[in-house]
């Protein structure tokens, strides 16, 4: 029997986590699979933890971190727990998602498709009402708007690009295929990947750590698969505010880190010139992010201190 560990990260968002848990607990499985559901609390308030533990939702293990370790550190605690407890597959799942009852089963089945598949990701829709361009869609489109149908690395901009984003799904995203990148919002990983390449890089703390992880996996011979038969609904920006100061800081700093590690020499020089321009620009958040990159100050940053 294969053991699948589901890792869900919570930070002061108990109700989102409860909703996510309830969808996971409704999963339709085969007798060849067992689930080990783990919630990692990233230093939430006592009130938030009490709401989670008193929710009457059972069937999960709660691990409490003393402080916020970020997406990388928090998930790494769950991954270490899962590996210690002999998980064969580890499903990293954002707490601002709800899954269809066949999602875990379909992700697990996809590992048997041949090749050296190390990571499988689902088709991710915006949860109805959470679309980025709300005025663009008819009522009948809601629940069918793509957030991610797999992804690719955009080396011209040194960023991850979600395929199909903001498009209405009319069947054009129903093909299973190999991709170069998938979002850490929802990805199932074979234990051998972690054993061979290690955990998430905690220097990122938040944002682009999934891009880095996928690139490390690919470089060591693992394939990444998008499986449209597995479905998830994402309450977009439920965990962090889109376009916020926090998002701008971490993406700016971490993009430079990712580019330094993996980009071509030409793109490294481009990023360096871009960074030097940013240092003399008027955007204080970007200036702080670039300065921290050059000073090798990675991990957590309190972006509220940036004026």
KEROLO-961121 format. One line per field, with one value per residue (C-alpha): residue in one letter; x, y, z; chain; residue number from 1. Coordinates in nm, 3 decimals. Example, Ala and Ser with C-alpha at 12.3 -4.5 7.8 and 13.67 -1.06 7.14 Angstrom:
<pts>
code <- (a, s)
east <- (1.230, 1.367)
north <- (-0.450, -0.106)
up <- (0.780, 0.714)
unit <- (A, A)
pos <- (1, 2)
</pts>
This chain:
<pts>
code <- (x, x, x, x, x, x, x, x, x, x, x, x, x, x, x, x, x, x, x, x, x, x, x, x, x, x, x, x, x, x, x, x, x, x, x, x, x, x, x, x, x, x, x, x, x, x, x, x, x, x, x, x, x, x, x, x, x, x, x, x, x, x, x, x, x, x, x, x, x, x, x, x, x, x, x, x, x, x, x, x, x, x, x, x, x, x, x, x, x, x, x, x, x, x, x, x, x, x, x, x, x, x, x, x, x, x, x, x, x, x, x, x, x, x, x, x, x, x, x, x, x, x, x, x, x, x, x, x, x, x, x, x, x, x, x, x, x, x, x, x, x, x, x, x, x, x, x, x, x, x, x, x, x, x, x, x, x, x, x, x, x, x, x, x, x, x, x, x, x, x, x, x, x, x, x, x, x, x, x, x, x, x, x, x, x, x, x, x, x, x, x, x, x, x, x, x, x, x, x, x, x, x, x, x, x, x, x, x, x, x, x, x, x, x, x, x, x, x, x, x, x, x, x, x, x, x, x, x, x, x, x, x, x, x, x, x, x, x, x, x, x, x, x, x, x, x, x, x, x, x, x, x, x, x, x, x, x, x, x, x, x, x, x, x, x, x, x, x, x, x, x, x, x, x, x, x, x, x, x, x, x, x, x, x, x, x, x, x, x, x, x, x, x, x, x, x, x, x, x, x, x, x, x, x, x, x, x)
east <- (0.000, 0.125, 0.113, 0.038, 0.110, -0.096, 0.083, -0.131, 0.025, -0.178, -0.095, -0.382, -0.633, -0.811, -1.135, -0.956, -0.763, -1.080, -1.251, -0.945, -0.928, -1.295, -1.243, -0.939, -1.129, -1.392, -1.129, -1.224, -0.937, -0.846, -0.750, -0.391, -0.365, -0.360, -0.363, -0.164, -0.300, -0.071, -0.145, 0.162, 0.075, 0.325, 0.311, -0.056, -0.231, -0.381, -0.726, -0.659, -0.522, -0.820, -1.057, -0.875, -0.859, -1.221, -1.360, -1.481, -1.275, -1.087, -0.839, -0.532, -0.211, -0.134, 0.228, 0.282, 0.583, 0.680, 0.720, 0.634, 0.887, 0.739, 0.614, 0.951, 1.031, 0.675, 0.635, 0.981, 0.869, 0.580, 0.802, 1.049, 0.762, 0.621, 0.955, 1.019, 0.678, 0.751, 0.536, 0.577, 0.432, 0.398, 0.119, 0.190, -0.143, -0.222, -0.480, -0.669, -0.776, -1.049, -1.001, -1.240, -1.284, -1.086, -0.788, -0.549, -0.634, -0.573, -0.243, -0.124, -0.229, -0.028, 0.303, 0.252, 0.250, 0.608, 0.938, 1.099, 0.803, 0.888, 0.623, 0.258, 0.030, -0.347, -0.552, -0.623, -0.929, -1.006, -1.268, -1.589, -1.574, -1.194, -1.110, -0.850, -1.052, -1.401, -1.575, -1.445, -1.663, -2.024, -2.196, -2.169, -1.792, -1.737, -1.562, -1.415, -1.159, -0.803, -0.554, -0.293, -0.287, 0.073, 0.351, 0.676, 0.986, 0.993, 1.367, 1.326, 1.187, 1.327, 0.988, 0.744, 0.448, 0.117, -0.026, -0.386, -0.418, -0.742, -0.882, -1.217, -1.170, -1.361, -1.169, -0.848, -0.658, -0.756, -0.429, -0.186, 0.164, 0.514, 0.599, 0.902, 0.733, 0.428, 0.303, 0.374, 0.007, -0.063, 0.194, 0.243, 0.606, 0.756, 0.968, 1.274, 1.277, 1.327, 1.576, 1.782, 1.755, 1.669, 1.393, 1.260, 1.530, 1.454, 1.642, 1.332, 1.097, 0.804, 0.761, 0.966, 1.071, 0.854, 1.035, 1.367, 1.246, 1.120, 1.445, 1.653, 1.432, 1.461, 1.838, 1.862, 1.652, 1.299, 1.002, 0.715, 0.364, 0.046, -0.261, -0.592, -0.797, -0.707, -0.899, -0.849, -1.024, -0.801, -0.923, -0.663, -0.463, -0.631, -0.289, -0.120, -0.241, -0.185, 0.014, 0.107, 0.431, 0.511, 0.465, 0.670, 0.961, 0.991, 0.945, 1.204, 1.466, 1.397, 1.394, 1.752, 1.844, 1.682, 1.842, 2.183, 2.150, 2.004, 1.983, 2.214, 2.513, 2.330, 2.026, 2.244, 2.401, 2.056, 1.932, 2.242, 2.186, 1.817, 1.905, 2.154, 1.889, 1.646, 1.894, 1.882, 1.508, 1.225, 1.056, 1.158, 1.034, 1.234, 1.541, 1.527, 1.480, 1.774, 1.996, 1.912, 1.998, 2.341, 2.403, 2.290, 2.010, 1.764, 1.481, 1.227, 1.186, 0.932, 0.810, 0.599, 0.921, 0.982, 0.855)
north <- (0.000, 0.348, 0.613, 0.968, 1.251, 1.565, 1.873, 2.182, 2.501, 2.727, 3.078, 3.262, 3.135, 2.859, 2.874, 2.842, 2.548, 2.384, 2.416, 2.267, 1.982, 1.898, 1.866, 1.640, 1.418, 1.358, 1.211, 0.903, 0.654, 0.296, 0.030, 0.063, 0.411, 0.543, 0.912, 1.085, 1.441, 1.689, 2.052, 2.261, 2.570, 2.845, 3.030, 3.137, 3.310, 3.097, 3.207, 3.078, 2.747, 2.702, 2.762, 2.494, 2.236, 2.294, 2.270, 1.908, 1.819, 1.500, 1.279, 1.502, 1.559, 1.913, 2.023, 2.365, 2.578, 2.842, 3.106, 3.174, 2.978, 3.088, 2.868, 2.697, 2.637, 2.547, 2.294, 2.154, 2.065, 1.872, 1.705, 1.591, 1.451, 1.269, 1.115, 1.005, 0.836, 0.646, 0.842, 0.726, 1.047, 1.395, 1.625, 1.992, 2.174, 2.539, 2.594, 2.837, 2.551, 2.290, 1.969, 1.749, 1.407, 1.230, 1.469, 1.272, 0.945, 1.091, 1.250, 0.917, 0.723, 0.958, 0.837, 0.510, 0.681, 0.588, 0.767, 0.903, 1.110, 1.286, 1.558, 1.563, 1.867, 1.910, 2.146, 2.446, 2.665, 2.992, 2.922, 3.098, 3.463, 3.468, 3.536, 3.808, 3.972, 3.938, 4.150, 3.936, 3.629, 3.520, 3.353, 3.016, 3.055, 3.065, 2.757, 2.697, 2.979, 2.848, 2.956, 2.706, 2.426, 2.339, 2.587, 2.669, 2.867, 3.198, 3.241, 3.574, 3.722, 3.469, 3.384, 3.096, 3.123, 2.953, 2.804, 2.888, 3.149, 3.354, 3.150, 2.973, 2.597, 2.459, 2.134, 2.280, 2.196, 1.829, 1.684, 1.530, 1.653, 1.703, 2.056, 2.239, 2.399, 2.361, 2.572, 2.484, 2.563, 2.196, 1.937, 1.572, 1.466, 1.119, 1.066, 0.985, 1.345, 1.482, 1.209, 1.301, 1.682, 1.782, 2.003, 2.342, 2.611, 2.816, 3.119, 3.199, 3.194, 3.278, 3.290, 3.123, 2.835, 2.609, 2.730, 2.649, 2.308, 2.212, 2.322, 2.117, 1.814, 1.849, 1.886, 1.554, 1.370, 1.382, 1.460, 1.692, 1.604, 1.810, 1.589, 1.760, 1.473, 1.601, 1.919, 2.191, 2.522, 2.805, 3.099, 3.318, 3.544, 3.379, 3.331, 3.657, 3.972, 3.993, 4.304, 4.370, 4.510, 4.163, 4.005, 4.272, 4.240, 3.861, 3.824, 4.094, 3.947, 3.582, 3.634, 3.758, 3.454, 3.215, 3.390, 3.380, 3.003, 2.900, 3.171, 3.199, 3.433, 3.678, 3.686, 3.711, 4.025, 4.160, 4.099, 4.267, 4.580, 4.579, 4.548, 4.834, 5.056, 4.954, 5.056, 5.418, 5.414, 5.552, 5.222, 5.167, 4.808, 4.702, 4.890, 4.705, 4.370, 4.430, 4.552, 4.241, 4.021, 4.176, 4.160, 3.791, 3.860, 3.587, 3.419, 3.625, 4.001, 4.216, 4.418, 4.638, 4.812, 4.935, 5.292)
up <- (0.000, -0.092, 0.178, 0.060, 0.301, 0.242, 0.379, 0.443, 0.580, 0.811, 0.927, 1.094, 0.840, 1.027, 0.829, 0.495, 0.634, 0.768, 0.429, 0.259, 0.510, 0.460, 0.085, 0.137, 0.379, 0.110, -0.123, -0.322, -0.289, -0.377, -0.125, -0.249, -0.092, 0.262, 0.354, 0.626, 0.649, 0.824, 0.906, 0.982, 1.183, 1.118, 1.450, 1.441, 1.729, 2.006, 1.891, 1.541, 1.662, 1.894, 1.602, 1.406, 1.685, 1.794, 1.441, 1.478, 1.173, 1.258, 1.079, 1.065, 1.258, 1.376, 1.405, 1.562, 1.474, 1.730, 1.460, 1.098, 0.894, 0.562, 0.282, 0.253, 0.620, 0.712, 0.433, 0.503, 0.855, 0.703, 0.443, 0.711, 0.918, 0.613, 0.515, 0.874, 0.873, 0.551, 0.304, -0.056, -0.201, -0.054, -0.169, -0.096, -0.092, -0.023, 0.247, 0.019, -0.208, -0.221, -0.416, -0.611, -0.456, -0.730, -0.719, -0.501, -0.674, -1.022, -0.917, -0.774, -1.086, -1.308, -1.166, -1.354, -1.696, -1.774, -1.760, -1.445, -1.324, -1.000, -0.969, -1.077, -1.063, -1.112, -1.323, -1.103, -1.148, -0.976, -0.714, -0.829, -0.732, -0.695, -1.060, -1.118, -1.399, -1.255, -1.519, -1.802, -1.745, -1.776, -1.483, -1.656, -1.685, -1.309, -1.180, -1.527, -1.535, -1.536, -1.270, -1.385, -1.640, -1.572, -1.630, -1.798, -1.715, -1.900, -1.935, -2.119, -1.798, -1.549, -1.401, -1.392, -1.625, -1.557, -1.874, -1.957, -1.684, -1.698, -1.989, -1.976, -1.999, -2.298, -2.314, -2.455, -2.134, -2.112, -2.240, -1.993, -2.071, -1.940, -1.832, -1.694, -1.394, -1.170, -0.884, -0.523, -0.465, -0.538, -0.639, -0.554, -0.523, -0.514, -0.201, -0.414, -0.539, -0.187, -0.108, -0.413, -0.435, -0.080, 0.061, -0.047, -0.043, 0.269, 0.139, -0.068, 0.234, 0.007, -0.375, -0.651, -0.425, -0.645, -0.956, -0.792, -0.676, -1.022, -1.181, -0.936, -0.999, -1.377, -1.363, -1.178, -1.433, -1.290, -1.515, -1.421, -1.533, -1.562, -1.512, -1.606, -1.461, -1.113, -1.027, -0.766, -0.697, -0.576, -0.369, -0.533, -0.296, 0.000, 0.159, 0.057, -0.108, -0.482, -0.571, -0.208, -0.073, 0.060, -0.282, -0.459, -0.216, -0.223, -0.598, -0.667, -0.434, -0.513, -0.888, -0.860, -0.651, -0.898, -1.195, -1.033, -0.988, -1.322, -1.590, -1.889, -1.867, -2.093, -1.863, -1.552, -1.695, -1.784, -1.431, -1.288, -1.500, -1.406, -1.038, -1.049, -1.207, -0.934, -0.664, -0.783, -0.859, -0.649, -0.556, -0.193, -0.179, -0.483, -0.360, -0.029, -0.205, -0.438, -0.154, 0.051, -0.247, -0.286, 0.090, 0.086, 0.333, 0.250, 0.437, 0.632, 0.587, 0.770, 0.473, 0.702, 0.805, 0.450, 0.423)
unit <- (A, A, A, A, A, A, A, A, A, A, A, A, A, A, A, A, A, A, A, A, A, A, A, A, A, A, A, A, A, A, A, A, A, A, A, A, A, A, A, A, A, A, A, A, A, A, A, A, A, A, A, A, A, A, A, A, A, A, A, A, A, A, A, A, A, A, A, A, A, A, A, A, A, A, A, A, A, A, A, A, A, A, A, A, A, A, A, A, A, A, A, A, A, A, A, A, A, A, A, A, A, A, A, A, A, A, A, A, A, A, A, A, A, A, A, A, A, A, A, A, A, A, A, A, A, A, A, A, A, A, A, A, A, A, A, A, A, A, A, A, A, A, A, A, A, A, A, A, A, A, A, A, A, A, A, A, A, A, A, A, A, A, A, A, A, A, A, A, A, A, A, A, A, A, A, A, A, A, A, A, A, A, A, A, A, A, A, A, A, A, A, A, A, A, A, A, A, A, A, A, A, A, A, A, A, A, A, A, A, A, A, A, A, A, A, A, A, A, A, A, A, A, A, A, A, A, A, A, A, A, A, A, A, A, A, A, A, A, A, A, A, A, A, A, A, A, A, A, A, A, A, A, A, A, A, A, A, A, A, A, A, A, A, A, A, A, A, A, A, A, A, A, A, A, A, A, A, A, A, A, A, A, A, A, A, A, A, A, A, A, A, A, A, A, A, A, A, A, A, A, A, A, A, A, A, A, A)
pos <- (1, 2, 3, 4, 5, 6, 7, 8, 9, 10, 11, 12, 13, 14, 15, 16, 17, 18, 19, 20, 21, 22, 23, 24, 25, 26, 27, 28, 29, 30, 31, 32, 33, 34, 35, 36, 37, 38, 39, 40, 41, 42, 43, 44, 45, 46, 47, 48, 49, 50, 51, 52, 53, 54, 55, 56, 57, 58, 59, 60, 61, 62, 63, 64, 65, 66, 67, 68, 69, 70, 71, 72, 73, 74, 75, 76, 77, 78, 79, 80, 81, 82, 83, 84, 85, 86, 87, 88, 89, 90, 91, 92, 93, 94, 95, 96, 97, 98, 99, 100, 101, 102, 103, 104, 105, 106, 107, 108, 109, 110, 111, 112, 113, 114, 115, 116, 117, 118, 119, 120, 121, 122, 123, 124, 125, 126, 127, 128, 129, 130, 131, 132, 133, 134, 135, 136, 137, 138, 139, 140, 141, 142, 143, 144, 145, 146, 147, 148, 149, 150, 151, 152, 153, 154, 155, 156, 157, 158, 159, 160, 161, 162, 163, 164, 165, 166, 167, 168, 169, 170, 171, 172, 173, 174, 175, 176, 177, 178, 179, 180, 181, 182, 183, 184, 185, 186, 187, 188, 189, 190, 191, 192, 193, 194, 195, 196, 197, 198, 199, 200, 201, 202, 203, 204, 205, 206, 207, 208, 209, 210, 211, 212, 213, 214, 215, 216, 217, 218, 219, 220, 221, 222, 223, 224, 225, 226, 227, 228, 229, 230, 231, 232, 233, 234, 235, 236, 237, 238, 239, 240, 241, 242, 243, 244, 245, 246, 247, 248, 249, 250, 251, 252, 253, 254, 255, 256, 257, 258, 259, 260, 261, 262, 263, 264, 265, 266, 267, 268, 269, 270, 271, 272, 273, 274, 275, 276, 277, 278, 279, 280, 281, 282, 283, 284, 285, 286, 287, 288, 289, 290, 291, 292, 293, 294, 295, 296, 297, 298, 299, 300, 301, 302, 303, 304, 305, 306, 307)
</pts>
